[in-house]
Amino acid sequence: MSSRSIRDGKGKAAYKRKRRQLLARVRAEGLVCHICGGAIDVTLDRRDAMSFTADHMVPLARGGDLVKNELRPAHLRCNARRGDSAPIQIEEWGAT
């Protein structure tokens, strides 16, 4: 999916559904940030550095797909620091 398609909104609803599903798993299962391993407080304002965000395993800037790409939970700060670097390998991970 090109960056123009993302701007045009193609696939955005499907991405939002996947993000909501991941957030529900974080709440129910207590999943942690896949980057730092710290707990994610889902009650924080979305602009807070330690709030929940869905991280694309293959960054969109590196050709990752908005919808087909695997999402993993992360802190907003950790996700921003990672930027468009290569996917992080963590063993024993079960999020989809």
C-alpha positions in Angstrom: 0.0 0.0 0.0 1.5 3.3 -1.0 1.7 6.3 1.3 -0.7 8.0 -1.0 -3.3 5.2 -0.4 -2.8 5.6 3.4 -3.5 9.4 3.1 -6.5 8.6 0.9 -7.9 6.4 3.8 -7.8 3.0 2.0 -7.6 0.3 4.6 -7.9 2.7 7.5 -11.1 1.2 8.9 -9.5 -2.3 8.9 -6.4 -1.0 10.6 -8.5 0.7 13.3 -10.3 -2.6 13.9 -7.0 -4.5 14.3 -5.7 -1.8 16.7 -8.9 -2.0 18.8 -8.6 -5.8 19.0 -5.0 -5.5 20.1 -5.9 -2.9 22.7 -8.6 -5.3 24.0 -5.9 -8.0 24.4 -3.6 -5.6 26.2 -6.5 -4.9 28.7 -7.6 -8.5 29.1 -4.2 -10.3 29.0 -1.9 -7.7 30.4 0.4 -7.7 27.3 3.5 -5.6 27.7 5.4 -3.3 25.4 7.2 -5.6 22.9 10.1 -3.1 22.7 11.0 -2.5 26.3 9.0 -5.2 28.1 7.3 -2.6 30.4 3.7 -2.7 31.4 1.3 -0.5 29.4 -1.2 1.6 31.3 -4.2 1.7 29.0 -5.9 4.5 31.1 -3.3 7.1 30.1 -4.2 9.8 27.6 -3.1 8.8 24.1 -0.7 11.7 23.9 1.2 10.5 27.1 4.6 9.0 26.3 3.8 5.8 28.1 0.4 5.3 26.6 -0.6 2.3 24.3 0.1 2.4 20.6 0.1 -0.4 18.0 3.5 -0.9 16.4 3.8 -2.2 12.8 6.4 -4.9 12.8 7.5 -3.8 9.3 7.4 0.0 9.4 5.2 1.6 6.8 8.3 3.7 5.7 10.0 0.4 4.8 7.2 -0.9 2.7 5.0 -2.4 5.4 1.3 -2.7 4.8 -1.1 -0.7 6.9 -3.6 -3.6 7.3 -1.8 -6.9 6.5 1.2 -6.0 8.7 1.4 -7.6 12.1 0.7 -5.2 15.0 2.3 -5.5 18.5 1.7 -3.4 21.6 4.2 -0.7 22.5 4.5 2.5 24.5 4.2 5.6 22.4 7.7 6.6 23.4 9.2 3.3 22.5 7.5 3.2 19.2 8.7 6.7 18.3 12.2 5.9 19.3 12.2 2.7 17.1 11.0 4.8 14.2 11.5 2.9 10.9 14.3 0.7 12.1 14.2 -3.1 11.4 11.8 -5.3 13.3 12.7 -6.3 16.8 13.1 -10.0 17.5 11.6 -11.1 20.8 11.2 -14.8 21.6 8.1 -16.2 23.1 5.8 -13.5 21.7 2.1 -14.4 21.0 0.5 -11.2 19.9 -1.1 -10.9 16.5 
